[in-house]
Amino acid sequence: MEEQFVWVTTRRIRPGTLEDFEKAWRPAGQPQGMRRAFAYWSEDGQEITGVSFWDSKEACDSWRASEPEAQRRTAMAPYVVEEGEGFYRGRELAIPTGTSTPG
């Protein structure tokens, strides 16, 4: 299976700011080396997890050190209460098919 490079960021935001946060959060264009990106929200709309897939760790690091990313983070800052992030390497899990679990 192909190895993948993933950057995951989880942010807790101030109550009632999800719409404004989303506007600040989206990059102006697709960062070079980013393959795909997903966003997941908690039911209360106060925690957002972003998952982005990259060509390499270097491509992700280059984006993270860029001026557009610094501007994006500055725009998000008024809405963010807490933030955590990490960079990971991994691959898709091969899930067996055609098996059933005892009932």
C-alpha positions in Angstrom: 0.0 0.0 0.0 1.1 3.5 -0.8 2.6 5.5 2.1 0.7 8.8 2.8 1.8 12.0 4.6 -0.9 13.6 6.7 -1.1 16.8 8.7 -3.9 16.8 11.4 -4.9 19.9 13.3 -7.7 20.1 15.9 -8.9 23.4 17.1 -11.4 24.3 19.8 -13.1 27.6 18.9 -15.2 30.1 20.7 -18.9 29.4 20.9 -20.9 30.9 18.0 -18.0 31.6 15.8 -18.0 28.6 13.4 -19.1 30.5 10.4 -16.5 33.3 10.8 -13.8 30.7 11.7 -14.6 28.8 8.5 -14.1 31.9 6.3 -10.7 32.6 7.9 -9.7 28.9 7.9 -9.9 28.2 4.2 -6.7 28.9 2.2 -7.0 31.3 -0.7 -5.8 28.6 -3.1 -4.6 25.0 -3.0 -1.2 24.8 -1.3 1.5 23.3 -3.5 2.0 19.6 -2.6 -1.4 19.2 -0.9 -3.3 16.3 -2.4 -6.6 16.4 -0.5 -8.1 18.0 2.6 -11.0 17.2 4.9 -12.7 19.0 7.8 -14.7 17.4 10.6 -16.8 19.3 13.1 -18.1 18.2 16.5 -21.9 18.3 17.0 -21.7 21.5 19.0 -19.6 23.2 16.3 -16.8 24.1 18.7 -14.2 21.6 17.7 -12.8 21.3 14.2 -10.4 18.7 13.0 -8.6 19.3 9.7 -6.9 16.4 7.9 -4.7 17.2 4.8 -2.8 14.8 2.6 0.6 15.8 1.2 3.1 14.7 -1.4 5.8 14.8 1.3 6.7 16.1 4.7 8.8 18.8 3.0 5.8 20.0 1.0 3.8 20.3 4.2 6.6 22.0 6.1 7.0 24.4 3.2 3.4 25.4 3.4 3.4 25.7 7.1 6.4 28.1 6.9 4.8 30.2 4.1 3.5 33.8 4.3 0.0 32.7 3.2 -0.2 30.2 6.0 1.0 32.8 8.5 -1.7 35.2 7.3 -4.4 32.4 7.5 -3.3 31.6 11.1 -3.5 35.3 12.0 -7.0 35.5 10.6 -8.1 32.4 12.6 -6.5 33.5 15.9 -9.5 35.5 17.2 -11.7 32.4 17.1 -9.3 29.8 18.4 -9.3 28.8 22.1 -7.0 25.8 21.8 -5.0 24.1 19.1 -3.1 20.9 18.6 -1.5 19.5 15.5 0.7 16.7 14.3 2.3 15.3 11.2 2.0 11.6 10.5 3.0 8.9 8.0 0.8 5.9 7.3 -1.1 3.8 4.8 -4.6 2.6 4.2 -5.6 -0.3 6.2 -6.5 -3.5 4.3 -9.8 -4.6 5.8 -10.7 -8.2 5.0 -13.8 -8.6 2.9 -16.3 -11.4 2.8 -16.1 -12.3 6.5 -18.9 -12.0 8.9 -18.9 -11.5 12.7 -20.6 -14.0 14.9 -24.0 -12.6 15.9 
